[in-house]
Amino acid sequence: MNISDFSAWLNDLLEPHLFKDYCNNGLCVEASDKVTRVVTGVSFRDRLIDAAIEEGADCIFVHHPNGFWVNENRVLVGKFGERMRRLMQNGISLYGYHLPLDGQPEFGNNALIAKAFGLEKIEGFMQEGEKTVGVVGEFAEPVSREGFEELACGVFEHGVQHSLLYGSETVRRVGICSGSGASGIEEAVKLGCDAFITGDIKESVPILCEEIGFNLVSAGHHRTEIFGVRALAEKIQKELGIPAKFVDIDNSV
Protein backbone atom coordinates (compact mmCIF):
# COMPACT_ATOMS: atom_id res chain seq x y z
CA MET A 1 0.00 0.00 0.00
CA ASN A 2 1.28 3.47 -0.80
CA ILE A 3 2.32 5.26 2.37
CA SER A 4 0.21 8.32 1.56
CA ASP A 5 -2.89 6.12 1.32
CA PHE A 6 -2.00 4.41 4.61
CA SER A 7 -1.57 7.82 6.27
CA ALA A 8 -4.97 8.93 4.97
CA TRP A 9 -6.60 5.75 6.27
CA LEU A 10 -5.12 6.26 9.75
CA ASN A 11 -6.10 9.92 9.84
CA ASP A 12 -9.67 9.11 8.85
CA LEU A 13 -9.87 6.58 11.68
CA LEU A 14 -8.14 8.57 14.41
CA GLU A 15 -8.95 12.20 13.49
CA PRO A 16 -5.81 13.71 15.07
CA HIS A 17 -6.74 17.24 13.96
CA LEU A 18 -9.63 17.20 16.45
CA PHE A 19 -7.42 16.59 19.52
CA LYS A 20 -5.29 19.02 21.51
CA ASP A 21 -2.16 16.96 22.11
CA TYR A 22 1.48 17.43 23.06
CA CYS A 23 3.22 15.31 20.46
CA ASN A 24 3.28 14.77 16.73
CA ASN A 25 0.31 12.62 15.64
CA GLY A 26 0.75 10.86 12.33
CA LEU A 27 3.77 10.05 10.21
CA CYS A 28 6.95 10.83 12.15
CA VAL A 29 9.56 9.18 9.90
CA GLU A 30 9.09 8.32 6.23
CA ALA A 31 11.69 5.69 5.34
CA SER A 32 9.82 4.08 2.45
CA ASP A 33 7.03 4.98 0.04
CA LYS A 34 5.22 1.68 0.73
CA VAL A 35 3.66 -0.10 3.70
CA THR A 36 3.75 -3.88 3.29
CA ARG A 37 4.12 -5.16 6.88
CA VAL A 38 3.40 -3.39 10.17
CA VAL A 39 4.50 -3.83 13.77
CA THR A 40 2.55 -2.03 16.50
CA GLY A 41 3.67 -1.35 20.06
CA VAL A 42 3.00 0.97 22.97
CA SER A 43 6.26 2.95 22.90
CA PHE A 44 8.99 3.72 20.36
CA ARG A 45 12.18 2.07 21.62
CA ASP A 46 15.19 0.06 20.48
CA ARG A 47 13.61 -3.32 21.16
CA LEU A 48 10.58 -2.45 19.04
CA ILE A 49 12.89 -1.57 16.15
CA ASP A 50 14.60 -4.95 16.70
CA ALA A 51 11.19 -6.66 16.50
CA ALA A 52 10.27 -4.81 13.32
CA ILE A 53 13.54 -5.85 11.66
CA GLU A 54 13.02 -9.46 12.77
CA GLU A 55 9.47 -9.43 11.34
CA GLY A 56 10.59 -7.85 8.07
CA ALA A 57 8.29 -4.87 8.70
CA ASP A 58 8.62 -1.57 6.89
CA CYS A 59 6.33 0.32 9.28
CA ILE A 60 6.07 0.79 13.06
CA PHE A 61 2.98 2.24 14.74
CA VAL A 62 3.21 3.40 18.37
CA HIS A 63 1.09 5.13 20.98
CA HIS A 64 4.09 6.90 22.55
CA PRO A 65 6.30 8.43 19.82
CA ASN A 66 9.28 8.97 22.12
CA GLY A 67 11.53 11.64 20.65
CA PHE A 68 8.61 13.50 19.06
CA TRP A 69 6.96 15.05 22.12
CA VAL A 70 6.54 18.82 22.22
CA ASN A 71 9.75 20.54 23.44
CA GLU A 72 11.97 17.54 22.65
CA ASN A 73 15.03 18.55 20.69
CA ARG A 74 14.71 16.21 17.68
CA VAL A 75 18.32 16.94 16.66
CA LEU A 76 19.67 13.75 15.10
CA VAL A 77 22.41 13.01 17.61
CA GLY A 78 22.87 10.55 20.46
CA LYS A 79 20.27 7.85 21.10
CA PHE A 80 17.61 9.66 19.05
CA GLY A 81 19.96 9.95 16.09
CA GLU A 82 20.88 6.26 16.43
CA ARG A 83 17.22 5.24 16.29
CA MET A 84 16.59 7.41 13.24
CA ARG A 85 19.59 5.87 11.45
CA ARG A 86 18.29 2.37 12.16
CA LEU A 87 14.87 3.24 10.79
CA MET A 88 16.26 4.77 7.62
CA GLN A 89 18.87 2.07 7.04
CA ASN A 90 16.20 -0.63 7.34
CA GLY A 91 13.50 1.25 5.41
CA ILE A 92 11.12 1.36 8.40
CA SER A 93 8.67 4.27 8.64
CA LEU A 94 7.30 5.38 12.00
CA TYR A 95 3.79 6.51 12.98
CA GLY A 96 2.71 7.78 16.37
CA TYR A 97 -0.82 8.56 17.59
CA HIS A 98 -1.24 9.51 21.23
CA LEU A 99 -4.53 11.00 22.53
CA PRO A 100 -6.40 10.04 19.33
CA LEU A 101 -5.76 6.39 20.20
CA ASP A 102 -6.93 6.89 23.79
CA GLY A 103 -10.19 8.47 22.68
CA GLN A 104 -11.09 6.42 19.60
CA PRO A 105 -14.61 5.08 20.36
CA GLU A 106 -14.26 1.71 18.61
CA PHE A 107 -10.74 0.47 19.32
CA GLY A 108 -9.26 3.14 21.57
CA ASN A 109 -7.61 2.21 24.85
CA ASN A 110 -10.41 3.44 27.08
CA ALA A 111 -13.30 2.11 25.00
CA LEU A 112 -11.71 -1.34 24.99
CA ILE A 113 -11.03 -1.28 28.73
CA ALA A 114 -14.70 -0.40 29.28
CA LYS A 115 -15.70 -3.30 27.05
CA ALA A 116 -13.40 -5.69 28.93
CA PHE A 117 -15.09 -4.69 32.19
CA GLY A 118 -18.50 -5.30 30.64
CA LEU A 119 -19.62 -1.69 31.07
CA GLU A 120 -22.65 -0.28 29.27
CA LYS A 121 -23.96 3.21 28.36
CA ILE A 122 -20.49 4.34 27.35
CA GLU A 123 -19.95 8.09 26.94
CA GLY A 124 -16.88 10.28 26.61
CA PHE A 125 -15.41 12.73 29.12
CA MET A 126 -12.13 14.62 29.63
CA GLN A 127 -12.23 17.02 26.68
CA GLU A 128 -8.97 17.53 24.77
CA GLY A 129 -9.67 19.83 21.84
CA GLU A 130 -12.89 18.89 20.06
CA LYS A 131 -12.80 15.28 21.30
CA THR A 132 -12.80 13.42 24.61
CA VAL A 133 -10.14 10.91 25.67
CA GLY A 134 -11.69 9.19 28.70
CA VAL A 135 -14.93 7.23 28.97
CA VAL A 136 -17.62 6.71 31.59
CA GLY A 137 -19.71 3.54 31.69
CA GLU A 138 -21.99 1.56 33.98
CA PHE A 139 -22.31 -2.01 35.18
CA ALA A 140 -25.72 -3.52 34.46
CA GLU A 141 -25.88 -4.30 38.19
CA PRO A 142 -23.74 -2.76 40.95
CA VAL A 143 -20.72 -4.74 42.12
CA SER A 144 -18.97 -4.58 45.47
CA ARG A 145 -15.81 -2.52 45.53
CA GLU A 146 -13.90 -5.74 46.29
CA GLY A 147 -15.59 -7.36 43.29
CA PHE A 148 -14.59 -4.34 41.22
CA GLU A 149 -10.96 -4.82 42.26
CA GLU A 150 -11.17 -8.53 41.42
CA LEU A 151 -12.54 -7.70 37.95
CA ALA A 152 -9.64 -5.31 37.39
CA CYS A 153 -7.15 -8.03 38.28
CA GLY A 154 -8.72 -10.16 35.55
CA VAL A 155 -8.86 -7.47 32.87
CA PHE A 156 -5.21 -6.45 33.25
CA GLU A 157 -2.81 -9.32 32.65
CA HIS A 158 -0.42 -8.21 35.38
CA GLY A 159 -3.14 -7.30 37.84
CA VAL A 160 -3.59 -4.07 39.77
CA GLN A 161 -0.70 -1.98 41.11
CA HIS A 162 -2.70 0.28 43.43
CA SER A 163 -6.15 -0.27 44.94
CA LEU A 164 -7.50 2.82 46.68
CA LEU A 165 -10.88 1.69 48.00
CA TYR A 166 -12.04 4.67 50.04
CA GLY A 167 -15.39 5.25 48.38
CA SER A 168 -18.82 3.69 48.02
CA GLU A 169 -19.09 0.03 49.06
CA THR A 170 -20.82 -0.68 45.73
CA VAL A 171 -19.66 0.38 42.28
CA ARG A 172 -21.93 1.00 39.32
CA ARG A 173 -20.67 4.02 37.38
CA VAL A 174 -16.98 4.02 36.42
CA GLY A 175 -14.64 6.56 34.83
CA ILE A 176 -11.69 5.31 32.78
CA CYS A 177 -8.61 7.05 31.45
CA SER A 178 -5.54 4.96 30.65
CA GLY A 179 -1.93 6.03 31.10
CA SER A 180 -1.49 9.08 33.32
CA GLY A 181 -5.21 9.75 33.37
CA ALA A 182 -5.79 10.44 37.05
CA SER A 183 -6.31 14.15 36.30
CA GLY A 184 -9.86 13.12 35.40
CA ILE A 185 -10.81 11.99 38.92
CA GLU A 186 -12.63 15.14 40.00
CA GLU A 187 -14.55 15.35 36.72
CA ALA A 188 -15.52 11.69 37.14
CA VAL A 189 -16.83 12.43 40.65
CA LYS A 190 -18.96 15.27 39.26
CA LEU A 191 -20.37 12.84 36.68
CA GLY A 192 -21.52 10.53 39.45
CA CYS A 193 -18.81 7.88 39.17
CA ASP A 194 -18.23 5.49 42.05
CA ALA A 195 -14.77 4.47 40.87
CA PHE A 196 -11.97 5.30 38.44
CA ILE A 197 -9.56 3.15 36.42
CA THR A 198 -6.21 4.49 35.25
CA GLY A 199 -2.59 3.57 34.58
CA ASP A 200 -0.14 5.38 36.86
CA ILE A 201 -0.73 7.86 39.66
CA LYS A 202 1.04 10.73 41.38
CA GLU A 203 1.77 10.96 45.09
CA SER A 204 -1.21 13.23 45.63
CA VAL A 205 -3.78 10.76 44.26
CA PRO A 206 -4.08 8.44 47.31
CA ILE A 207 -4.53 11.52 49.49
CA LEU A 208 -7.26 12.89 47.21
CA CYS A 209 -9.10 9.55 47.07
CA GLU A 210 -8.98 9.19 50.84
CA GLU A 211 -10.15 12.72 51.52
CA ILE A 212 -13.06 12.74 49.05
CA GLY A 213 -13.99 9.09 49.69
CA PHE A 214 -13.44 7.59 46.26
CA ASN A 215 -12.45 4.24 44.72
CA LEU A 216 -9.57 3.96 42.24
CA VAL A 217 -7.47 1.19 40.74
CA SER A 218 -4.31 1.72 38.72
CA ALA A 219 -2.64 -0.99 36.65
CA GLY A 220 0.40 0.72 35.11
CA HIS A 221 0.79 3.28 32.33
CA HIS A 222 2.04 0.85 29.69
CA ARG A 223 -0.21 -1.99 30.78
CA THR A 224 -3.39 0.06 30.36
CA GLU A 225 -2.33 1.13 26.88
CA ILE A 226 -1.73 -2.15 25.10
CA PHE A 227 -5.40 -2.34 24.10
CA GLY A 228 -5.46 0.18 21.26
CA VAL A 229 -2.25 -0.81 19.47
CA ARG A 230 -3.19 -4.49 19.74
CA ALA A 231 -6.64 -3.88 18.26
CA LEU A 232 -5.23 -1.64 15.52
CA ALA A 233 -2.88 -4.40 14.34
CA GLU A 234 -5.90 -6.67 13.94
CA LYS A 235 -7.82 -3.94 12.10
CA ILE A 236 -4.96 -3.23 9.69
CA GLN A 237 -4.69 -6.89 8.80
CA LYS A 238 -8.44 -7.41 8.46
CA GLU A 239 -9.41 -4.26 6.56
CA LEU A 240 -6.29 -3.53 4.53
CA GLY A 241 -4.90 -7.03 4.09
CA ILE A 242 -1.50 -5.84 5.31
CA PRO A 243 0.27 -8.26 7.68
CA ALA A 244 0.39 -6.57 11.10
CA LYS A 245 1.59 -7.78 14.50
CA PHE A 246 1.32 -6.29 17.98
CA VAL A 247 4.56 -6.66 19.94
CA ASP A 248 4.26 -6.22 23.71
CA ILE A 249 7.56 -5.17 25.27
CA ASP A 250 6.40 -4.87 28.85
CA ASN A 251 7.06 -1.85 31.03
CA SER A 252 5.98 -2.07 34.66
CA VAL A 253 5.51 1.69 34.99
C-alpha positions in Angstrom: 0.0 0.0 0.0 1.3 3.5 -0.8 2.3 5.3 2.4 0.2 8.3 1.6 -2.9 6.1 1.3 -2.0 4.4 4.6 -1.6 7.8 6.3 -5.0 8.9 5.0 -6.6 5.7 6.3 -5.1 6.3 9.7 -6.1 9.9 9.8 -9.7 9.1 8.8 -9.9 6.6 11.7 -8.1 8.6 14.4 -8.9 12.2 13.5 -5.8 13.7 15.1 -6.7 17.2 14.0 -9.6 17.2 16.5 -7.4 16.6 19.5 -5.3 19.0 21.5 -2.2 17.0 22.1 1.5 17.4 23.1 3.2 15.3 20.5 3.3 14.8 16.7 0.3 12.6 15.6 0.7 10.9 12.3 3.8 10.0 10.2 7.0 10.8 12.1 9.6 9.2 9.9 9.1 8.3 6.2 11.7 5.7 5.3 9.8 4.1 2.4 7.0 5.0 0.0 5.2 1.7 0.7 3.7 -0.1 3.7 3.7 -3.9 3.3 4.1 -5.2 6.9 3.4 -3.4 10.2 4.5 -3.8 13.8 2.6 -2.0 16.5 3.7 -1.4 20.1 3.0 1.0 23.0 6.3 2.9 22.9 9.0 3.7 20.4 12.2 2.1 21.6 15.2 0.1 20.5 13.6 -3.3 21.2 10.6 -2.5 19.0 12.9 -1.6 16.1 14.6 -4.9 16.7 11.2 -6.7 16.5 10.3 -4.8 13.3 13.5 -5.8 11.7 13.0 -9.5 12.8 9.5 -9.4 11.3 10.6 -7.8 8.1 8.3 -4.9 8.7 8.6 -1.6 6.9 6.3 0.3 9.3 6.1 0.8 13.1 3.0 2.2 14.7 3.2 3.4 18.4 1.1 5.1 21.0 4.1 6.9 22.5 6.3 8.4 19.8 9.3 9.0 22.1 11.5 11.6 20.7 8.6 13.5 19.1 7.0 15.0 22.1 6.5 18.8 22.2 9.7 20.5 23.4 12.0 17.5 22.7 15.0 18.6 20.7 14.7 16.2 17.7 18.3 16.9 16.7 19.7 13.8 15.1 22.4 13.0 17.6 22.9 10.5 20.5 20.3 7.9 21.1 17.6 9.7 19.1 20.0 10.0 16.1 20.9 6.3 16.4 17.2 5.2 16.3 16.6 7.4 13.2 19.6 5.9 11.4 18.3 2.4 12.2 14.9 3.2 10.8 16.3 4.8 7.6 18.9 2.1 7.0 16.2 -0.6 7.3 13.5 1.2 5.4 11.1 1.4 8.4 8.7 4.3 8.6 7.3 5.4 12.0 3.8 6.5 13.0 2.7 7.8 16.4 -0.8 8.6 17.6 -1.2 9.5 21.2 -4.5 11.0 22.5 -6.4 10.0 19.3 -5.8 6.4 20.2 -6.9 6.9 23.8 -10.2 8.5 22.7 -11.1 6.4 19.6 -14.6 5.1 20.4 -14.3 1.7 18.6 -10.7 0.5 19.3 -9.3 3.1 21.6 -7.6 2.2 24.9 -10.4 3.4 27.1 -13.3 2.1 25.0 -11.7 -1.3 25.0 -11.0 -1.3 28.7 -14.7 -0.4 29.3 -15.7 -3.3 27.0 -13.4 -5.7 28.9 -15.1 -4.7 32.2 -18.5 -5.3 30.6 -19.6 -1.7 31.1 -22.6 -0.3 29.3 -24.0 3.2 28.4 -20.5 4.3 27.4 -19.9 8.1 26.9 -16.9 10.3 26.6 -15.4 12.7 29.1 -12.1 14.6 29.6 -12.2 17.0 26.7 -9.0 17.5 24.8 -9.7 19.8 21.8 -12.9 18.9 20.1 -12.8 15.3 21.3 -12.8 13.4 24.6 -10.1 10.9 25.7 -11.7 9.2 28.7 -14.9 7.2 29.0 -17.6 6.7 31.6 -19.7 3.5 31.7 -22.0 1.6 34.0 -22.3 -2.0 35.2 -25.7 -3.5 34.5 -25.9 -4.3 38.2 -23.7 -2.8 40.9 -20.7 -4.7 42.1 -19.0 -4.6 45.5 -15.8 -2.5 45.5 -13.9 -5.7 46.3 -15.6 -7.4 43.3 -14.6 -4.3 41.2 -11.0 -4.8 42.3 -11.2 -8.5 41.4 -12.5 -7.7 38.0 -9.6 -5.3 37.4 -7.1 -8.0 38.3 -8.7 -10.2 35.5 -8.9 -7.5 32.9 -5.2 -6.4 33.3 -2.8 -9.3 32.7 -0.4 -8.2 35.4 -3.1 -7.3 37.8 -3.6 -4.1 39.8 -0.7 -2.0 41.1 -2.7 0.3 43.4 -6.1 -0.3 44.9 -7.5 2.8 46.7 -10.9 1.7 48.0 -12.0 4.7 50.0 -15.4 5.2 48.4 -18.8 3.7 48.0 -19.1 0.0 49.1 -20.8 -0.7 45.7 -19.7 0.4 42.3 -21.9 1.0 39.3 -20.7 4.0 37.4 -17.0 4.0 36.4 -14.6 6.6 34.8 -11.7 5.3 32.8 -8.6 7.0 31.4 -5.5 5.0 30.7 -1.9 6.0 31.1 -1.5 9.1 33.3 -5.2 9.7 33.4 -5.8 10.4 37.1 -6.3 14.1 36.3 -9.9 13.1 35.4 -10.8 12.0 38.9 -12.6 15.1 40.0 -14.6 15.3 36.7 -15.5 11.7 37.1 -16.8 12.4 40.6 -19.0 15.3 39.3 -20.4 12.8 36.7 -21.5 10.5 39.5 -18.8 7.9 39.2 -18.2 5.5 42.1 -14.8 4.5 40.9 -12.0 5.3 38.4 -9.6 3.2 36.4 -6.2 4.5 35.2 -2.6 3.6 34.6 -0.1 5.4 36.9 -0.7 7.9 39.7 1.0 10.7 41.4 1.8 11.0 45.1 -1.2 13.2 45.6 -3.8 10.8 44.3 -4.1 8.4 47.3 -4.5 11.5 49.5 -7.3 12.9 47.2 -9.1 9.6 47.1 -9.0 9.2 50.8 -10.1 12.7 51.5 -13.1 12.7 49.0 -14.0 9.1 49.7 -13.4 7.6 46.3 -12.4 4.2 44.7 -9.6 4.0 42.2 -7.5 1.2 40.7 -4.3 1.7 38.7 -2.6 -1.0 36.6 0.4 0.7 35.1 0.8 3.3 32.3 2.0 0.9 29.7 -0.2 -2.0 30.8 -3.4 0.1 30.4 -2.3 1.1 26.9 -1.7 -2.2 25.1 -5.4 -2.3 24.1 -5.5 0.2 21.3 -2.3 -0.8 19.5 -3.2 -4.5 19.7 -6.6 -3.9 18.3 -5.2 -1.6 15.5 -2.9 -4.4 14.3 -5.9 -6.7 13.9 -7.8 -3.9 12.1 -5.0 -3.2 9.7 -4.7 -6.9 8.8 -8.4 -7.4 8.5 -9.4 -4.3 6.6 -6.3 -3.5 4.5 -4.9 -7.0 4.1 -1.5 -5.8 5.3 0.3 -8.3 7.7 0.4 -6.6 11.1 1.6 -7.8 14.5 1.3 -6.3 18.0 4.6 -6.7 19.9 4.3 -6.2 23.7 7.6 -5.2 25.3 6.4 -4.9 28.9 7.1 -1.8 31.0 6.0 -2.1 34.7 5.5 1.7 35.0 
